[in-house]
Structures are given as structure tokens and as C-alpha cells.
């Protein structure tokens, strides 16, 4: 009787441990996915910001070249393109 009771208690304890481990695994997987998503969002924001900065830098460089233009009609034509 004592051996049967000990086996049942052991089985019950193992089931509890397995349930706790499964719960912990689920929590860790969710935390990992959440962290991964935050990092992906942060990287996407950085990429968008860098693209915007590069576009502005290109426009500034183009505008600087326009200012060097000596021919007034070419300057006006290029200014219209830049303004639009």
C-alpha cells in the first residue's frame, strides 16, 4: 500500500512539474517573440529614417549642383523639376 501511494504521489509531482515547465516554456516563447518583434520594428524604423535622410541628402546635393548652373534657362527648368 505504501509503495502504491508513493508511486501515485511521484506521478502527481511529475505531472505538476511537467505542467509548470510547459507553462514556463510558453511564457518564454512569448517573451522571445515579443522581443524579436520589437527589434524588427526598431530596425524597420531605423531603415525608414536612413532612407529619408539619404533622399534629403541627395536632394541637397542636386540643389547645390543646380546653384552652380550658369545658364538661366537651364537653372529655371531644373528649379521647376526640383520644386515639383
SEFIZA-3560 file (N, C-alpha, C; in Angstrom, 3 decimals):
REM SEFIZA-3560
<numar><xx>0.836</xx><yy>-1.191</yy><zz>0.000</zz><atom>N</atom></numar>
<numar><xx>0.000</xx><yy>0.000</yy><zz>0.000</zz><atom>CA</atom></numar>
<numar><xx>0.880</xx><yy>1.254</yy><zz>0.000</zz><atom>C</atom></numar>
<numar><xx>1.923</xx><yy>1.246</yy><zz>0.776</zz><atom>N</atom></numar>
<numar><xx>2.827</xx><yy>2.379</yy><zz>0.870</zz><atom>CA</atom></numar>
<numar><xx>3.537</xx><yy>2.630</yy><zz>-0.455</zz><atom>C</atom></numar>
<numar><xx>3.925</xx><yy>1.562</yy><zz>-1.140</zz><atom>N</atom></numar>
<numar><xx>4.613</xx><yy>1.665</yy><zz>-2.425</zz><atom>CA</atom></numar>
<numar><xx>3.681</xx><yy>2.243</yy><zz>-3.489</zz><atom>C</atom></numar>
<numar><xx>2.438</xx><yy>1.807</yy><zz>-3.492</zz><atom>N</atom></numar>
<numar><xx>1.456</xx><yy>2.308</yy><zz>-4.455</zz><atom>CA</atom></numar>
<numar><xx>1.202</xx><yy>3.792</yy><zz>-4.210</zz><atom>C</atom></numar>
<numar><xx>1.069</xx><yy>4.189</yy><zz>-2.967</zz><atom>N</atom></numar>
<numar><xx>0.845</xx><yy>5.587</yy><zz>-2.613</zz><atom>CA</atom></numar>
<numar><xx>2.038</xx><yy>6.452</yy><zz>-3.015</zz><atom>C</atom></numar>
<numar><xx>3.236</xx><yy>5.940</yy><zz>-2.802</zz><atom>N</atom></numar>
<numar><xx>4.447</xx><yy>6.680</yy><zz>-3.172</zz><atom>CA</atom></numar>
<numar><xx>4.522</xx><yy>6.855</yy><zz>-4.688</zz><atom>C</atom></numar>
<numar><xx>4.169</xx><yy>5.810</yy><zz>-5.443</zz><atom>N</atom></numar>
<numar><xx>4.185</xx><yy>5.903</yy><zz>-6.903</zz><atom>CA</atom></numar>
<numar><xx>3.160</xx><yy>6.927</yy><zz>-7.396</zz><atom>C</atom></numar>
<numar><xx>1.982</xx><yy>6.921</yy><zz>-6.779</zz><atom>N</atom></numar>
<numar><xx>0.941</xx><yy>7.877</yy><zz>-7.164</zz><atom>CA</atom></numar>
<numar><xx>1.381</xx><yy>9.305</yy><zz>-6.853</zz><atom>C</atom></numar>
<numar><xx>1.987</xx><yy>9.478</yy><zz>-5.688</zz><atom>N</atom></numar>
<numar><xx>2.463</xx><yy>10.809</yy><zz>-5.307</zz><atom>CA</atom></numar>
<numar><xx>3.576</xx><yy>11.269</yy><zz>-6.261</zz><atom>C</atom></numar>
<numar><xx>4.482</xx><yy>10.367</yy><zz>-6.586</zz><atom>N</atom></numar>
<numar><xx>5.556</xx><yy>10.674</yy><zz>-7.527</zz><atom>CA</atom></numar>
<numar><xx>4.975</xx><yy>11.050</yy><zz>-8.893</zz><atom>C</atom></numar>
<numar><xx>4.018</xx><yy>10.272</yy><zz>-9.358</zz><atom>N</atom></numar>
<numar><xx>3.382</xx><yy>10.542</yy><zz>-10.643</zz><atom>CA</atom></numar>
<numar><xx>2.706</xx><yy>11.913</yy><zz>-10.627</zz><atom>C</atom></numar>
<numar><xx>2.026</xx><yy>12.215</yy><zz>-9.526</zz><atom>N</atom></numar>
<numar><xx>1.352</xx><yy>13.510</yy><zz>-9.388</zz><atom>CA</atom></numar>
<numar><xx>2.376</xx><yy>14.659</yy><zz>-9.412</zz><atom>C</atom></numar>
<numar><xx>3.462</xx><yy>14.497</yy><zz>-8.691</zz><atom>N</atom></numar>
<numar><xx>4.509</xx><yy>15.534</yy><zz>-8.649</zz><atom>CA</atom></numar>
<numar><xx>5.152</xx><yy>15.731</yy><zz>-10.024</zz><atom>C</atom></numar>
<numar><xx>5.405</xx><yy>14.644</yy><zz>-10.730</zz><atom>N</atom></numar>
<numar><xx>5.997</xx><yy>14.738</yy><zz>-12.064</zz><atom>CA</atom></numar>
<numar><xx>5.037</xx><yy>15.465</yy><zz>-13.008</zz><atom>C</atom></numar>
<numar><xx>3.739</xx><yy>15.164</yy><zz>-12.913</zz><atom>N</atom></numar>
<numar><xx>2.750</xx><yy>15.847</yy><zz>-13.754</zz><atom>CA</atom></numar>
<numar><xx>2.716</xx><yy>17.342</yy><zz>-13.447</zz><atom>C</atom></numar>
<numar><xx>2.802</xx><yy>17.700</yy><zz>-12.168</zz><atom>N</atom></numar>
<numar><xx>2.818</xx><yy>19.116</yy><zz>-11.783</zz><atom>CA</atom></numar>
<numar><xx>4.054</xx><yy>19.817</yy><zz>-12.344</zz><atom>C</atom></numar>
<numar><xx>5.196</xx><yy>19.141</yy><zz>-12.228</zz><atom>N</atom></numar>
<numar><xx>6.440</xx><yy>19.714</yy><zz>-12.751</zz><atom>CA</atom></numar>
<numar><xx>6.342</xx><yy>19.891</yy><zz>-14.264</zz><atom>C</atom></numar>
<numar><xx>5.812</xx><yy>18.894</yy><zz>-14.949</zz><atom>N</atom></numar>
<numar><xx>5.672</xx><yy>18.985</yy><zz>-16.405</zz><atom>CA</atom></numar>
<numar><xx>4.732</xx><yy>20.134</yy><zz>-16.793</zz><atom>C</atom></numar>
<numar><xx>3.647</xx><yy>20.301</yy><zz>-16.039</zz><atom>N</atom></numar>
<numar><xx>2.712</xx><yy>21.394</yy><zz>-16.317</zz><atom>CA</atom></numar>
<numar><xx>3.397</xx><yy>22.746</yy><zz>-16.108</zz><atom>C</atom></numar>
<numar><xx>4.174</xx><yy>22.862</yy><zz>-15.036</zz><atom>N</atom></numar>
<numar><xx>4.893</xx><yy>24.107</yy><zz>-14.769</zz><atom>CA</atom></numar>
<numar><xx>5.935</xx><yy>24.387</yy><zz>-15.855</zz><atom>C</atom></numar>
<numar><xx>6.627</xx><yy>23.337</yy><zz>-16.280</zz><atom>N</atom></numar>
<numar><xx>7.623</xx><yy>23.505</yy><zz>-17.340</zz><atom>CA</atom></numar>
<numar><xx>6.972</xx><yy>23.922</yy><zz>-18.659</zz><atom>C</atom></numar>
<numar><xx>5.843</xx><yy>23.334</yy><zz>-18.968</zz><atom>N</atom></numar>
<numar><xx>5.119</xx><yy>23.695</yy><zz>-20.191</zz><atom>CA</atom></numar>
<numar><xx>4.667</xx><yy>25.149</yy><zz>-20.128</zz><atom>C</atom></numar>
<numar><xx>4.147</xx><yy>25.549</yy><zz>-18.973</zz><atom>N</atom></numar>
<numar><xx>3.711</xx><yy>26.932</yy><zz>-18.790</zz><atom>CA</atom></numar>
<numar><xx>4.898</xx><yy>27.890</yy><zz>-18.935</zz><atom>C</atom></numar>
<numar><xx>6.001</xx><yy>27.538</yy><zz>-18.313</zz><atom>N</atom></numar>
<numar><xx>7.210</xx><yy>28.373</yy><zz>-18.379</zz><atom>CA</atom></numar>
<numar><xx>7.729</xx><yy>28.452</yy><zz>-19.828</zz><atom>C</atom></numar>
<numar><xx>7.697</xx><yy>27.334</yy><zz>-20.527</zz><atom>N</atom></numar>
<numar><xx>8.141</xx><yy>27.311</yy><zz>-21.921</zz><atom>CA</atom></numar>
<numar><xx>7.274</xx><yy>28.234</yy><zz>-22.770</zz><atom>C</atom></numar>
<numar><xx>5.977</xx><yy>28.206</yy><zz>-22.547</zz><atom>N</atom></numar>
<numar><xx>5.057</xx><yy>29.070</yy><zz>-23.283</zz><atom>CA</atom></numar>
<numar><xx>5.355</xx><yy>30.539</yy><zz>-22.999</zz><atom>C</atom></numar>
<numar><xx>5.564</xx><yy>30.859</yy><zz>-21.727</zz><atom>N</atom></numar>
<numar><xx>5.877</xx><yy>32.238</yy><zz>-21.352</zz><atom>CA</atom></numar>
<numar><xx>7.181</xx><yy>32.705</yy><zz>-22.002</zz><atom>C</atom></numar>
<numar><xx>8.194</xx><yy>31.856</yy><zz>-21.985</zz><atom>N</atom></numar>
<numar><xx>9.481</xx><yy>32.218</yy><zz>-22.577</zz><atom>CA</atom></numar>
<numar><xx>9.377</xx><yy>32.378</yy><zz>-24.093</zz><atom>C</atom></numar>
<numar><xx>8.603</xx><yy>31.516</yy><zz>-24.731</zz><atom>N</atom></numar>
<numar><xx>8.418</xx><yy>31.619</yy><zz>-26.181</zz><atom>CA</atom></numar>
<numar><xx>7.709</xx><yy>32.929</yy><zz>-26.539</zz><atom>C</atom></numar>
<numar><xx>6.713</xx><yy>33.313</yy><zz>-25.741</zz><atom>N</atom></numar>
<numar><xx>6.006</xx><yy>34.569</yy><zz>-25.983</zz><atom>CA</atom></numar>
<numar><xx>6.929</xx><yy>35.765</yy><zz>-25.767</zz><atom>C</atom></numar>
<numar><xx>7.734</xx><yy>35.706</yy><zz>-24.706</zz><atom>N</atom></numar>
<numar><xx>8.679</xx><yy>36.793</yy><zz>-24.434</zz><atom>CA</atom></numar>
<numar><xx>9.701</xx><yy>36.911</yy><zz>-25.558</zz><atom>C</atom></numar>
<numar><xx>10.166</xx><yy>35.780</yy><zz>-26.049</zz><atom>N</atom></numar>
<numar><xx>11.133</xx><yy>35.775</yy><zz>-27.147</zz><atom>CA</atom></numar>
<numar><xx>10.524</xx><yy>36.375</yy><zz>-28.410</zz><atom>C</atom></numar>
<numar><xx>9.314</xx><yy>35.988</yy><zz>-28.734</zz><atom>N</atom></numar>
<numar><xx>8.645</xx><yy>36.514</yy><zz>-29.927</zz><atom>CA</atom></numar>
<numar><xx>8.394</xx><yy>38.012</yy><zz>-29.785</zz><atom>C</atom></numar>
<numar><xx>7.991</xx><yy>38.435</yy><zz>-28.600</zz><atom>N</atom></numar>
<numar><xx>7.759</xx><yy>39.857</yy><zz>-28.351</zz><atom>CA</atom></numar>
<numar><xx>9.051</xx><yy>40.654</yy><zz>-28.517</zz><atom>C</atom></numar>
<numar><xx>10.129</xx><yy>40.131</yy><zz>-27.987</zz><atom>N</atom></numar>
<numar><xx>11.432</xx><yy>40.790</yy><zz>-28.113</zz><atom>CA</atom></numar>
<numar><xx>11.867</xx><yy>40.849</yy><zz>-29.577</zz><atom>C</atom></numar>
<numar><xx>11.678</xx><yy>39.760</yy><zz>-30.295</zz><atom>N</atom></numar>
<numar><xx>12.037</xx><yy>39.723</yy><zz>-31.710</zz><atom>CA</atom></numar>
<numar><xx>11.229</xx><yy>40.751</yy><zz>-32.498</zz><atom>C</atom></numar>
<numar><xx>9.953</xx><yy>40.857</yy><zz>-32.196</zz><atom>N</atom></numar>
<numar><xx>9.090</xx><yy>41.803</yy><zz>-32.903</zz><atom>CA</atom></numar>
<numar><xx>9.503</xx><yy>43.245</yy><zz>-32.612</zz><atom>C</atom></numar>
<numar><xx>9.845</xx><yy>43.537</yy><zz>-31.353</zz><atom>N</atom></numar>
<numar><xx>10.296</xx><yy>44.887</yy><zz>-31.001</zz><atom>CA</atom></numar>
<numar><xx>11.581</xx><yy>45.237</yy><zz>-31.749</zz><atom>C</atom></numar>
<numar><xx>12.503</xx><yy>44.286</yy><zz>-31.823</zz><atom>N</atom></numar>
<numar><xx>13.760</xx><yy>44.528</yy><zz>-32.540</zz><atom>CA</atom></numar>
<numar><xx>13.505</xx><yy>44.740</yy><zz>-34.030</zz><atom>C</atom></numar>
<numar><xx>12.619</xx><yy>43.933</yy><zz>-34.602</zz><atom>N</atom></numar>
<numar><xx>12.291</xx><yy>44.075</yy><zz>-36.025</zz><atom>CA</atom></numar>
<numar><xx>11.656</xx><yy>45.439</yy><zz>-36.291</zz><atom>C</atom></numar>
<numar><xx>10.756</xx><yy>45.866</yy><zz>-35.408</zz><atom>N</atom></numar>
<numar><xx>10.119</xx><yy>47.178</yy><zz>-35.563</zz><atom>CA</atom></numar>
<numar><xx>11.147</xx><yy>48.302</yy><zz>-35.453</zz><atom>C</atom></numar>
<numar><xx>12.047</xx><yy>48.183</yy><zz>-34.479</zz><atom>N</atom></numar>
<numar><xx>13.083</xx><yy>49.205</yy><zz>-34.298</zz><atom>CA</atom></numar>
<numar><xx>13.986</xx><yy>49.280</yy><zz>-35.528</zz><atom>C</atom></numar>
<numar><xx>14.362</xx><yy>48.130</yy><zz>-36.065</zz><atom>N</atom></numar>
<numar><xx>15.209</xx><yy>48.113</yy><zz>-37.261</zz><atom>CA</atom></numar>
<numar><xx>14.477</xx><yy>48.692</yy><zz>-38.470</zz><atom>C</atom></numar>
<numar><xx>13.201</xx><yy>48.377</yy><zz>-38.601</zz><atom>N</atom></numar>
<numar><xx>12.414</xx><yy>48.921</yy><zz>-39.714</zz><atom>CA</atom></numar>
<numar><xx>12.327</xx><yy>50.444</yy><zz>-39.611</zz><atom>C</atom></numar>
<numar><xx>12.153</xx><yy>50.947</yy><zz>-38.395</zz><atom>N</atom></numar>
<numar><xx>12.111</xx><yy>52.399</yy><zz>-38.195</zz><atom>CA</atom></numar>
<numar><xx>13.451</xx><yy>53.037</yy><zz>-38.544</zz><atom>C</atom></numar>
<numar><xx>14.538</xx><yy>52.390</yy><zz>-38.155</zz><atom>N</atom></numar>
<numar><xx>15.868</xx><yy>52.914</yy><zz>-38.472</zz><atom>CA</atom></numar>
<numar><xx>16.099</xx><yy>52.933</yy><zz>-39.980</zz><atom>C</atom></numar>
<numar><xx>15.690</xx><yy>51.877</yy><zz>-40.658</zz><atom>N</atom></numar>
<numar><xx>15.851</xx><yy>51.817</yy><zz>-42.115</zz><atom>CA</atom></numar>
<numar><xx>15.053</xx><yy>52.935</yy><zz>-42.779</zz><atom>C</atom></numar>
<numar><xx>13.820</xx><yy>53.142</yy><zz>-42.331</zz><atom>N</atom></numar>
<numar><xx>12.987</xx><yy>54.200</yy><zz>-42.907</zz><atom>CA</atom></numar>
<numar><xx>13.617</xx><yy>55.573</yy><zz>-42.674</zz><atom>C</atom></numar>
<numar><xx>14.143</xx><yy>55.783</yy><zz>-41.485</zz><atom>N</atom></numar>
<numar><xx>14.776</xx><yy>57.068</yy><zz>-41.177</zz><atom>CA</atom></numar>
<numar><xx>16.023</xx><yy>57.284</yy><zz>-42.041</zz><atom>C</atom></numar>
<numar><xx>16.831</xx><yy>56.244</yy><zz>-42.192</zz><atom>N</atom></numar>
<numar><xx>18.049</xx><yy>56.365</yy><zz>-43.008</zz><atom>CA</atom></numar>
<numar><xx>17.702</xx><yy>56.625</yy><zz>-44.471</zz><atom>C</atom></numar>
<numar><xx>16.668</xx><yy>55.967</yy><zz>-44.973</zz><atom>N</atom></numar>
<numar><xx>16.242</xx><yy>56.205</yy><zz>-46.359</zz><atom>CA</atom></numar>
<numar><xx>15.821</xx><yy>57.656</yy><zz>-46.548</zz><atom>C</atom></numar>
<numar><xx>15.066</xx><yy>58.159</yy><zz>-45.583</zz><atom>N</atom></numar>
<numar><xx>14.617</xx><yy>59.544</yy><zz>-45.657</zz><atom>CA</atom></numar>
<numar><xx>15.808</xx><yy>60.497</yy><zz>-45.651</zz><atom>C</atom></numar>
<numar><xx>16.779</xx><yy>60.228</yy><zz>-44.780</zz><atom>N</atom></numar>
<numar><xx>17.972</xx><yy>61.076</yy><zz>-44.724</zz><atom>CA</atom></numar>
<numar><xx>18.754</xx><yy>61.021</yy><zz>-46.032</zz><atom>C</atom></numar>
<numar><xx>18.860</xx><yy>59.834</yy><zz>-46.611</zz><atom>N</atom></numar>
<numar><xx>19.570</xx><yy>59.699</yy><zz>-47.888</zz><atom>CA</atom></numar>
<numar><xx>18.850</xx><yy>60.447</yy><zz>-49.011</zz><atom>C</atom></numar>
<numar><xx>17.525</xx><yy>60.379</yy><zz>-49.021</zz><atom>N</atom></numar>
<numar><xx>16.761</xx><yy>61.105</yy><zz>-50.037</zz><atom>CA</atom></numar>
<numar><xx>16.984</xx><yy>62.608</yy><zz>-49.900</zz><atom>C</atom></numar>
<numar><xx>16.944</xx><yy>63.096</yy><zz>-48.663</zz><atom>N</atom></numar>
<numar><xx>17.151</xx><yy>64.525</yy><zz>-48.430</zz><atom>CA</atom></numar>
<numar><xx>18.573</xx><yy>64.935</yy><zz>-48.805</zz><atom>C</atom></numar>
<numar><xx>19.535</xx><yy>64.094</yy><zz>-48.470</zz><atom>N</atom></numar>
<numar><xx>20.931</xx><yy>64.392</yy><zz>-48.807</zz><atom>CA</atom></numar>
<numar><xx>21.109</xx><yy>64.444</yy><zz>-50.321</zz><atom>C</atom></numar>
<numar><xx>20.461</xx><yy>63.533</yy><zz>-51.028</zz><atom>N</atom></numar>
<numar><xx>20.528</xx><yy>63.545</yy><zz>-52.487</zz><atom>CA</atom></numar>
<numar><xx>19.906</xx><yy>64.796</yy><zz>-53.066</zz><atom>C</atom></numar>
<numar><xx>18.781</xx><yy>65.208</yy><zz>-52.493</zz><atom>N</atom></numar>
<numar><xx>18.120</xx><yy>66.420</yy><zz>-52.969</zz><atom>CA</atom></numar>
<numar><xx>18.987</xx><yy>67.649</yy><zz>-52.704</zz><atom>C</atom></numar>
<numar><xx>19.625</xx><yy>67.694</yy><zz>-51.549</zz><atom>N</atom></numar>
<numar><xx>20.515</xx><yy>68.814</yy><zz>-51.222</zz><atom>CA</atom></numar>
<numar><xx>21.688</xx><yy>68.853</yy><zz>-52.201</zz><atom>C</atom></numar>
<numar><xx>22.282</xx><yy>67.695</yy><zz>-52.469</zz><atom>N</atom></numar>
<numar><xx>23.412</xx><yy>67.644</yy><zz>-53.407</zz><atom>CA</atom></numar>
<numar><xx>22.975</xx><yy>68.086</yy><zz>-54.802</zz><atom>C</atom></numar>
<numar><xx>21.794</xx><yy>67.641</yy><zz>-55.224</zz><atom>N</atom></numar>
<numar><xx>21.278</xx><yy>68.035</yy><zz>-56.538</zz><atom>CA</atom></numar>
<numar><xx>21.041</xx><yy>69.542</yy><zz>-56.584</zz><atom>C</atom></numar>
<numar><xx>20.476</xx><yy>70.086</yy><zz>-55.518</zz><atom>N</atom></numar>
<numar><xx>20.202</xx><yy>71.520</yy><zz>-55.452</zz><atom>CA</atom></numar>
<numar><xx>21.501</xx><yy>72.321</yy><zz>-55.479</zz><atom>C</atom></numar>
<numar><xx>22.512</xx><yy>71.829</yy><zz>-54.788</zz><atom>N</atom></numar>
<numar><xx>23.811</xx><yy>72.510</yy><zz>-54.818</zz><atom>CA</atom></numar>
<numar><xx>24.366</xx><yy>72.557</yy><zz>-56.240</zz><atom>C</atom></numar>
<numar><xx>24.200</xx><yy>71.478</yy><zz>-56.972</zz><atom>N</atom></numar>
<numar><xx>24.657</xx><yy>71.460</yy><zz>-58.364</zz><atom>CA</atom></numar>
<numar><xx>23.841</xx><yy>72.428</yy><zz>-59.217</zz><atom>C</atom></numar>
<numar><xx>22.540</xx><yy>72.539</yy><zz>-58.932</zz><atom>N</atom></numar>
<numar><xx>21.700</xx><yy>73.487</yy><zz>-59.673</zz><atom>CA</atom></numar>
<numar><xx>22.165</xx><yy>74.918</yy><zz>-59.453</zz><atom>C</atom></numar>
<numar><xx>22.571</xx><yy>75.214</yy><zz>-58.240</zz><atom>N</atom></numar>
<numar><xx>23.007</xx><yy>76.573</yy><zz>-57.933</zz><atom>CA</atom></numar>
<numar><xx>24.283</xx><yy>76.947</yy><zz>-58.692</zz><atom>C</atom></numar>
<numar><xx>25.015</xx><yy>75.960</yy><zz>-59.140</zz><atom>N</atom></numar>
<numar><xx>26.239</xx><yy>76.209</yy><zz>-59.910</zz><atom>CA</atom></numar>
<numar><xx>25.935</xx><yy>76.471</yy><zz>-61.390</zz><atom>C</atom></numar>
<numar><xx>24.699</xx><yy>76.249</yy><zz>-61.791</zz><atom>N</atom></numar>
<numar><xx>24.310</xx><yy>76.392</yy><zz>-63.204</zz><atom>CA</atom></numar>
<numar><xx>24.416</xx><yy>77.850</yy><zz>-63.633</zz><atom>C</atom></numar>
<numar><xx>25.078</xx><yy>78.076</yy><zz>-64.749</zz><atom>N</atom></numar>
<numar><xx>25.273</xx><yy>79.440</yy><zz>-65.266</zz><atom>CA</atom></numar>
<numar><xx>24.190</xx><yy>79.860</yy><zz>-66.249</zz><atom>C</atom></numar>
<numar><xx>23.626</xx><yy>78.909</yy><zz>-66.960</zz><atom>N</atom></numar>
<numar><xx>22.609</xx><yy>79.218</yy><zz>-67.966</zz><atom>CA</atom></numar>
<numar><xx>21.262</xx><yy>79.430</yy><zz>-67.275</zz><atom>C</atom></numar>
<numar><xx>20.702</xx><yy>80.651</yy><zz>-67.348</zz><atom>N</atom></numar>
<numar><xx>19.448</xx><yy>80.940</yy><zz>-66.634</zz><atom>CA</atom></numar>
<numar><xx>18.289</xx><yy>80.029</yy><zz>-67.030</zz><atom>C</atom></numar>
<numar><xx>18.147</xx><yy>79.715</yy><zz>-68.305</zz><atom>N</atom></numar>
<numar><xx>17.013</xx><yy>78.877</yy><zz>-68.715</zz><atom>CA</atom></numar>
<numar><xx>17.159</xx><yy>77.457</yy><zz>-68.164</zz><atom>C</atom></numar>
<numar><xx>18.369</xx><yy>76.946</yy><zz>-68.139</zz><atom>N</atom></numar>
<numar><xx>18.601</xx><yy>75.613</yy><zz>-67.563</zz><atom>CA</atom></numar>
<numar><xx>18.323</xx><yy>75.627</yy><zz>-66.069</zz><atom>C</atom></numar>
<numar><xx>18.734</xx><yy>76.725</yy><zz>-65.431</zz><atom>N</atom></numar>
<numar><xx>18.504</xx><yy>76.851</yy><zz>-63.993</zz><atom>CA</atom></numar>
<numar><xx>17.010</xx><yy>76.859</yy><zz>-63.690</zz><atom>C</atom></numar>
<numar><xx>16.250</xx><yy>77.643</yy><zz>-64.443</zz><atom>N</atom></numar>
<numar><xx>14.800</xx><yy>77.732</yy><zz>-64.224</zz><atom>CA</atom></numar>
<numar><xx>14.143</xx><yy>76.386</yy><zz>-64.484</zz><atom>C</atom></numar>
<numar><xx>14.537</xx><yy>75.722</yy><zz>-65.553</zz><atom>N</atom></numar>
<numar><xx>13.974</xx><yy>74.408</yy><zz>-65.871</zz><atom>CA</atom></numar>
<numar><xx>14.272</xx><yy>73.408</yy><zz>-64.748</zz><atom>C</atom></numar>
<numar><xx>15.504</xx><yy>73.367</yy><zz>-64.298</zz><atom>N</atom></numar>
<numar><xx>15.885</xx><yy>72.446</yy><zz>-63.226</zz><atom>CA</atom></numar>
<numar><xx>15.198</xx><yy>72.815</yy><zz>-61.918</zz><atom>C</atom></numar>
<numar><xx>15.025</xx><yy>74.108</yy><zz>-61.673</zz><atom>N</atom></numar>
<numar><xx>14.348</xx><yy>74.547</yy><zz>-60.452</zz><atom>CA</atom></numar>
<numar><xx>12.894</xx><yy>74.086</yy><zz>-60.451</zz><atom>C</atom></numar>
<numar><xx>12.249</xx><yy>74.129</yy><zz>-61.617</zz><atom>N</atom></numar>
<numar><xx>10.859</xx><yy>73.645</yy><zz>-61.709</zz><atom>CA</atom></numar>
<numar><xx>10.784</xx><yy>72.156</yy><zz>-61.374</zz><atom>C</atom></numar>
<numar><xx>11.723</xx><yy>71.394</yy><zz>-61.907</zz><atom>N</atom></numar>
<numar><xx>11.754</xx><yy>69.950</yy><zz>-61.630</zz><atom>CA</atom></numar>
<numar><xx>11.936</xx><yy>69.702</yy><zz>-60.138</zz><atom>C</atom></numar>
<numar><xx>12.843</xx><yy>70.449</yy><zz>-59.539</zz><atom>N</atom></numar>
<numar><xx>13.123</xx><yy>70.273</yy><zz>-58.108</zz><atom>CA</atom></numar>
<numar><xx>11.937</xx><yy>70.697</yy><zz>-57.258</zz><atom>C</atom></numar>
<numar><xx>11.301</xx><yy>71.781</yy><zz>-57.650</zz><atom>N</atom></numar>
<numar><xx>10.187</xx><yy>72.302</yy><zz>-56.856</zz><atom>CA</atom></numar>
<numar><xx>9.000</xx><yy>71.357</yy><zz>-56.871</zz><atom>C</atom></numar>
<numar><xx>8.765</xx><yy>70.689</yy><zz>-57.978</zz><atom>N</atom></numar>
<numar><xx>7.633</xx><yy>69.765</yy><zz>-58.090</zz><atom>CA</atom></numar>
<numar><xx>8.029</xx><yy>68.454</yy><zz>-57.499</zz><atom>C</atom></numar>
//
